[in-house]
Amino acid sequence: MNVSGVVVRTRPEQGAALENALNALPGVHVHARSAEGRLAVTIEDHASASAADTYVRLHALPGVYAVDLVYQYSDENETIYEELPS
């Protein structure tokens, strides 16, 4: 398991479109977007792409000016959540 927290920077007017593009990527979740064009994003390993590969892929998205890694966690244990009974 690998989880990374990043800040993605874009122009303010491109923020909404970029948020949609990021959320469409497997293992990527946008948690917040500022009026200045910064997006708080987490990247997790996914069956179709590692978090590291996705991190590199973010740089190629249209409108992305910078991707700043602010947090990274990895663990050999792939199960981090237990399903609780309903």
C-alpha positions as CSV (number, residue, x, y, z in Angstrom):
1,M,0.0,0.0,0.0
2,N,1.2,3.4,-0.9
3,V,-0.6,6.7,-0.1
4,S,0.7,10.1,-1.1
5,G,-0.7,13.6,-0.4
6,V,0.1,16.2,-3.1
7,V,-0.8,19.8,-3.9
8,V,-1.6,20.3,-7.6
9,R,-1.3,23.8,-8.9
10,T,-3.2,25.3,-11.9
11,R,-4.7,28.6,-13.0
12,P,-7.9,29.4,-10.9
13,E,-10.1,29.3,-14.0
14,Q,-8.9,25.7,-14.8
15,G,-9.5,24.4,-11.2
16,A,-12.9,22.8,-11.8
17,A,-12.0,21.1,-15.0
18,L,-8.8,19.8,-13.5
19,E,-10.6,18.6,-10.4
20,N,-12.9,16.5,-12.7
21,A,-9.9,15.1,-14.6
22,L,-8.1,14.2,-11.4
23,N,-11.1,12.5,-9.8
24,A,-11.5,10.4,-13.0
25,L,-8.0,8.8,-12.4
26,P,-8.0,5.5,-10.5
27,G,-6.7,5.9,-7.0
28,V,-6.9,9.7,-7.1
29,H,-9.2,11.8,-4.8
30,V,-9.5,15.6,-4.7
31,H,-10.3,16.7,-1.2
32,A,-10.2,20.5,-1.6
33,R,-9.8,23.2,-4.2
34,S,-8.8,26.8,-3.4
35,A,-9.8,29.9,-5.3
36,E,-6.1,30.4,-6.2
37,G,-5.9,27.2,-8.1
38,R,-4.4,24.8,-5.6
39,L,-6.0,21.3,-5.2
40,A,-5.4,19.0,-2.2
41,V,-5.2,15.5,-3.6
42,T,-4.4,12.0,-2.3
43,I,-3.0,9.2,-4.6
44,E,-3.3,5.6,-3.6
45,D,-2.0,2.4,-5.3
46,H,-4.6,1.0,-7.6
47,A,-4.7,-2.3,-9.5
48,S,-4.2,-0.5,-12.8
49,A,-1.5,1.9,-11.6
50,S,0.9,2.4,-8.7
51,A,0.8,5.6,-6.8
52,A,4.2,6.5,-8.1
53,D,3.1,6.0,-11.7
54,T,0.0,8.1,-11.1
55,Y,2.2,10.9,-9.5
56,V,4.3,11.1,-12.7
57,R,1.1,11.0,-14.8
58,L,-0.3,14.1,-13.0
59,H,2.5,16.2,-14.4
60,A,1.3,15.5,-18.0
61,L,-2.4,16.6,-17.4
62,P,-3.4,19.8,-19.3
63,G,-3.4,22.8,-17.0
64,V,-1.1,21.3,-14.3
65,Y,1.8,23.7,-13.5
66,A,3.2,21.9,-10.5
67,V,2.7,18.8,-8.3
68,D,4.2,19.1,-4.9
69,L,4.5,16.0,-2.7
70,V,3.7,16.9,0.9
71,Y,3.1,13.4,2.4
72,Q,3.9,9.8,1.6
73,Y,3.2,6.6,3.4
74,S,3.9,3.1,2.4
75,D,3.3,-0.2,4.1
76,E,3.7,-3.8,3.1
77,N,0.3,-4.6,4.6
78,E,-2.2,-3.9,1.8
79,T,-5.3,-4.1,4.1
80,I,-5.8,-0.9,5.9
81,Y,-9.5,-0.9,6.4
82,E,-11.6,-3.7,8.0
83,E,-15.2,-4.0,6.8
84,L,-17.4,-3.5,9.8
85,P,-20.7,-5.4,10.2
86,S,-23.8,-3.4,9.3
